[in-house]
Amino acid sequence: MKDNPITIGIDDSTFNLKSGIKTTQLIGVVCQGTRMVSVVKAKINIDGNNATQTIIDLLQEHEKLVHYIFTHTITFGGFNIIDLEEIYQKVKKPIIAFNDRSINLDSVVKALAKKFPESYKEKIEYILNAGNLYQSNIQTAGGLSTIYFHLKGIEISEANFLIKNCSIDSKLPECLRLAHLIGKLF
């Protein structure tokens, strides 16, 4: 693994469900190590099914540059859930989906069944395809923090190394922290 791996961090922009707007932005920040190199964006449907393909399209435009893909969770734009396995299979780059906290799968299934009574099973499949939710501790400016993640195409030891080497003062890698901050501007 290179000392300054090139990563892309993907997060969605802020949106208001009550506004009636049906789309939001996916923000991708490319970093070499912890230094920002570029920013990309694309629209996805709120509570839709197009985030997986949108991420694949974004990555195919930049695949020669990027070594690793980081996402902030597997849900974007409400319940537009990505299929980590499909992204990994099509782009052939290791992917790590970070969560700030552990997930209560029963609560998620109930919420999906209520909101999408006809199509919730497909969305649940994407969650199951994400695999195990791993946990790691990282030293931040505020002390020791816990981060959770799903991964595809990468070993846990390599993921832990990346987390520590691509983060500055946050438990999120710098590319994700920046994507999150940029997403607040929309």
Secondary structure, 3 states (H helix, E strand, C coil): CCCCCEEEEEEECCCCHHHCCCEEEEEEEEEECCEEEEEEEEEEECCCCCHHHHHHHHHHHHCCCCCEEEEECCEECCCEECCHHHHHHHHCCCEEEEECCCCCHHHHHHHHHHHCCCCHHHHHHHHHHCCCCEEEEEEECCEEEEEEEEEECCCHHHHHHHHHHCCCCCCCCHHHHHHHHHHCCC
